[in-house]
């Protein structure tokens, strides 16, 4: 089982930026896909962005053009660069590691965007 630890959340004003990090306890090169999800109060957890071991990426329409997901295999870390933040981006952001038949989650990090 892989352990995932998110960091980098915080409070920012609308239009600001944050960079989230997800540190994995084992090599991410062997993981099919890493991703970021978020969950706002009263809403279901939703996909934000994913990146495969081959570095292909996918984004939710709501963040496309504003967020960027990247991977550093040497550091076993996945990042989420968030720019032009909006109040509706406020949520707990979770890191996800997906294998063929299983997946694992981090503890989450809070992102709050003030208007």
Backbone as a ProteinNet text record, in pm:
[ID]
protein_1_A
[PRIMARY]
XXXXXXXXXXXXXXXXXXXXXXXXXXXXXXXXXXXXXXXXXXXXXXXXXXXXXXXXXXXXXXXXXXXXXXXXXXXXXXXXXXXXXXXXXXXXXXXXXXXXXXXXXXXXXXXXXXX
[TERTIARY]
83.3	0	88.5	51.1	124.5	60.2	144	95.9	114.2	14.9	15.2	-3.9	79.4	72.8	64.7	-47.9	-66.5	-17.3	25.2	63.6	47.5	52.4	49.7	-81.5	-183.7	-309.9	-301.2	-405.6	-408.1	-519.4	-511.5	-610.3	-550.3	-618.6	-573.1	-691.1	-661.3	-763.8	-794.1	-914.3	-950.3	-848.2	-810.2	-708.3	-568.2	-551.2	-421.1	-385.7	-271	-219	-174	-180.8	-126.9	-67.4	31.2	87.6	76.2	-2.1	-18	83.1	129.1	221.9	163.8	191.4	153.1	277	327.3	445.7	403.6	453.3	419.9	531.9	494.7	590.7	666.4	629.1	699.4	702.4	776.7	793.3	659.1	639.1	515.7	527.2	645.2	662.4	581.5	556.4	483.6	333	287.2	145.6	82.9	-29.7	-92	-126.2	-185.7	-224.4	-225.2	-183.2	-195.7	-295.7	-367.5	-466.6	-495.1	-561.8	-613.4	-764.9	-830.8	-974.8	-1004.5	-1126.1	-1163.2	-1306.6	-1334.8	-1468.4	-1502.3	-1606.1	-1656.8	-1770.4	-1800.2	-1909.2	-2040.5	-2105.8	-2233.5	-2228	-2109.3	-2095.3	-2015.5	-2030.8	-1955.8	-1811.3	-1724.9	-1586.5	-1579.2	-1503.6	-1494.6	-1350.3	-1330.1	-1198	-1155.9	-1030.6	-972.5	-875.9	-780.4	-680.2	-615.4	-570.6	-496.9	-375.3	-276.3	-158.1	-116.9	-92.1	-54.4	96.3	139.5	282.7	351.3	275.6	328	314.8	268.5	260.3	146.4	50.1	-69.3	-157.1	-224.6	-301.4	-446.3	-529.9	-671.6	-719.6	-807.4	-855	-1005.5	-1063.3	-1202.5	-1219.5	-1333.4	-1357.3	-1349.2	-1388.8	-1393.5	-1256	-1150.8	-1016.2	-923.7	-968.3	-884.4	-836.6	-707.6	-648.8	-602	-644.2	-603.5	-512.9	-537.8	-461.5	-369.1	-256.5	-164.6	-113.9	-122.8	-72.4	62.4	156.1	287.3	341.7	447.6	503	654.4	714	858.3	888.8	924	947.3	1063.8	1166.4	1281.9	1245.1	1146.8	1102.8	976.6	925.1	801.2	689.1	677.1	585.5	506.4	378.9	290.2	246.5	238.2	203.6	74.9	8.2	-104.9	-83.4	-48.6	-34	-169.7	-216.9	-348.3	-332.5	-375.3	-368.6	-508.6	-518.6	-646.7	-756.7	-728.2	-821.6	-950.9	-1059.5	-1193	-1251.7	-1346.9	-1409.8	-1468.5	-1518.8	-1574.8	-1470.5	-1342.1	-1236.2	-1216.8	-1281.3	-1268.7	-1315.4	-1227.7	-1257	-1139.8	-1160.3	-1050	-999.5	-870.7	-809.5	-738	-766.8	-713.8	-626.3	-515.6	-429.5	-476	-466.1	-511.5	-407.2	-384.4	-298.6	-381.9	-382.3	-468.6	-386.2	-410.7	-354.8	-462.2	-429.9	-525.5	-653.1	-638.3	-754.4	-770.2	-696.1	-706.4	-665.8	-702.7	-661.2	-646	-567.2	-535.7	-548.1	-580.7	-607.2	-519.2	-483.1	-419	-520.8	-473.5	-561.5	-632.9	-586.6	-647	-580.9	-589.9	-540.9	-644.1	-671.2	-776.5	-727.9	-806.9	-784.2	-905.8	-884.2	-991.3	-959.2	-1051.3	-1033.5	-1137.9	-1093.6	-1183.4	-1219	-1340.3	-1386.4	-1353.6
-117.3	0	124.7	222.7	346.7	449.3	524.6	634.5	764.9	851.4	978.4	1091.2	1193.5	1306.5	1434.8	1505.1	1632.1	1747.8	1853.7	1975.8	2092.7	2213	2332.4	2408.2	2355.2	2425.6	2548.8	2629.8	2750.9	2842.9	2965.5	3069.4	3171.1	3194.6	3291.9	3374.9	3491.8	3576.4	3530	3560.1	3529.8	3589.7	3512.1	3553.8	3511.4	3461	3417.8	3278.2	3229.9	3099.5	3018.5	2887.3	2792.8	2675.5	2611	2489.3	2378.6	2276.4	2161.8	2054.1	1981.4	1871.6	1743.9	1632.9	1501.2	1413.5	1382.8	1298.9	1154.4	1064.1	922.7	845	738	658.7	557.7	542.7	454.5	516.3	454.9	509	527.9	646.2	671.8	626.7	584.2	535.7	409.7	330.2	204.9	221.1	341.8	368.7	411.4	351.5	378.3	525.5	584.7	724.6	786.9	911.3	992.8	1102.9	1144.4	1246.9	1332.4	1442.7	1531.3	1536.7	1521.4	1534.9	1639.5	1691.4	1787.3	1764.9	1805.7	1792.8	1917.8	1986.8	2104	2062.5	2142.5	2107.8	2084.8	1973.1	1941.6	1889.8	1868.6	1822.6	1692.7	1619.7	1496.9	1527.1	1432.4	1445.7	1439.7	1530.7	1538.7	1538.9	1487.6	1484.9	1625.6	1659.1	1786.1	1764.9	1674.2	1649.2	1514.4	1449.6	1324.5	1329.7	1248.2	1232.9	1086.5	1027	886.6	870.9	744.6	716.5	759.8	770.7	820	969.7	1038.5	1184.7	1244.6	1164.4	1222.4	1279	1389.3	1459.4	1475.1	1493.7	1515.9	1612.9	1706.7	1808.9	1821	1853.9	1892.7	2022.8	2036.5	2156.8	2283.8	2273.9	2390.1	2445.7	2365.3	2410.3	2417.7	2373.3	2370.9	2511.8	2524.7	2653.6	2729.4	2687.4	2752.5	2665.4	2534.6	2440.2	2358.2	2316.5	2228.3	2118.8	1993.7	1881.8	1839.9	1805.1	1761.8	1656.4	1590.7	1478.5	1486.9	1456.2	1447.1	1307	1216.2	1077.3	1063.2	1145.6	1137.1	1169.2	1255.1	1294.1	1221	1131.8	1059.5	1156.5	1263	1370.2	1415.7	1441.1	1498.4	1635.5	1730.9	1867.5	1910	2005.4	2071.7	2221.5	2285.7	2430.5	2492	2576.1	2636.1	2786.9	2839.2	2981.7	3038.4	3169.8	3238.3	3174.6	3154.2	3083.8	3162.2	3087.5	3142	3091.1	3163.4	3114.2	2973.8	2939.8	2807.7	2696.6	2731.7	2632.6	2588.8	2655.9	2621.7	2478.7	2397.8	2256.9	2193.2	2070.5	1986.7	1912.4	1922.5	1859.9	1732.7	1622.8	1491.7	1438.8	1380	1310.9	1166.1	1112.4	977.1	902.8	776.6	687.4	570.7	547.4	445.8	335.9	212.9	94.1	27.3	-89.4	-158.6	-193.5	-246.3	-295.2	-230.9	-126.7	-62.5	83.5	161.3	299.8	341.8	448.6	496.1	647.5	697.9	840.1	898.3	1024.8	1099.1	1154.7	1228.1	1279.7	1408	1473.2	1595.2	1719.8	1827.6	1957.5	2063.3	2154.3	2253.3	2369.5	2404.3	2523.9	2613.6	2736.4	2832.7	2958.4	2998	3115.4	3218.7	3333.2	3439	3529.7	3583.6	3670.8	3816.1
0	0	0	-79.3	-87	6.2	75.8	158	81.5	89.5	18.4	118.1	110.1	201.1	120.6	133.4	64.2	149.8	83.8	151.8	55.9	109.8	27.6	26.8	92.4	98.8	186.3	180.3	259.9	218.3	266.2	238.3	142.9	31.9	-67	-114.2	-168.3	-228	-369.5	-415.4	-552.8	-648	-748	-842.3	-804.9	-684.1	-638.5	-683.7	-635.8	-676.4	-556.6	-571.1	-474.9	-550.8	-489.8	-544.7	-441.2	-473.4	-386.6	-421.9	-320.1	-338.9	-280.7	-344.9	-296.4	-296.7	-178	-163.9	-140.7	-223.2	-214.8	-146.6	-77.2	-1.4	-86	-209.4	-300.3	-438.7	-527.8	-661.6	-730.1	-786.9	-860.5	-1005.3	-1045.8	-1182.6	-1208.7	-1103.6	-1117.5	-1098.2	-1073.1	-1052.1	-1183.8	-1217.7	-1347	-1364.4	-1260.2	-1268.1	-1130.1	-1124	-1004.1	-1034.3	-932.4	-956.8	-835.6	-862.6	-760.2	-771.5	-658.5	-647.4	-541.6	-540.9	-438.8	-395	-272.6	-218.2	-138.6	-182.7	-114.2	-21.7	80.6	172.3	99.5	129.7	70	-71.8	-125.4	-262.6	-267.1	-376.5	-395.9	-433.2	-403.1	-444.4	-597.1	-655.5	-800	-846.1	-964.7	-1024.6	-1063.9	-1034.6	-1075.4	-1190.6	-1172.6	-1275	-1250.9	-1357.4	-1347.7	-1438	-1402.8	-1486.5	-1482.2	-1597.6	-1606.1	-1594.4	-1584.5	-1580.8	-1709.1	-1816.9	-1942.8	-1960.2	-1855.3	-1849.3	-1930.5	-1971.9	-2030.5	-1919.4	-1946.3	-1843.8	-1884.2	-1782.6	-1802.9	-1696.1	-1733.2	-1641.5	-1646.7	-1531.9	-1529.7	-1607.8	-1674.3	-1752.9	-1667.4	-1542.1	-1455.9	-1420.8	-1437.4	-1402.1	-1521.6	-1636.2	-1755.3	-1789.5	-1812.2	-1841.9	-1720.1	-1601.1	-1477.1	-1391.8	-1391.4	-1309.8	-1398.2	-1341.1	-1410.4	-1318.6	-1362.8	-1286.4	-1344.8	-1258.2	-1303.3	-1208.1	-1249.9	-1174.6	-1173.5	-1058.8	-1044.9	-992.9	-1082.1	-1043.3	-945.5	-960.2	-872.2	-728.5	-709.5	-576.1	-531.7	-614.8	-585.3	-546.9	-622.2	-587.6	-709.2	-686.9	-786.9	-738.1	-829.8	-795.8	-864.5	-804.7	-867.8	-854.6	-964.2	-967.5	-996.4	-907.3	-918.8	-933.8	-1046.6	-1075.3	-1095.6	-1087.3	-1107.3	-1024.6	-898.3	-811.3	-792.5	-784.1	-765.7	-634.8	-576.6	-453.3	-468.5	-585.8	-606.9	-609.4	-607.4	-593.5	-449.1	-356.2	-215.1	-190.5	-132	-108.7	-36.8	8.5	51.3	-71.2	-95.9	-212.4	-170.4	-240.4	-208.4	-321	-284.1	-377.9	-391.5	-511.8	-540.7	-622.6	-586.9	-664.2	-711.2	-841.2	-899.9	-964.6	-918	-979.6	-1063.6	-1118.9	-1204.4	-1128.5	-1006.7	-932.1	-795.8	-766.3	-636.8	-647.2	-546.5	-540.4	-395.5	-374.3	-240.7	-236.5	-118	-98.4	10.5	-5.7	99.7	196.7	296.2	400.9	360.7	257.3	209.2	264.5	188.5	232	194.3	286.6	268.1	183.5	83.5	3.2	19.3	62.8	80.3	0.8	-85.5	-170.2	-130.6	-84.9	-41.5	-158.7	-156	-262.5	-234.2
[MASK]
+++++++++++++++++++++++++++++++++++++++++++++++++++++++++++++++++++++++++++++++++++++++++++++++++++++++++++++++++++

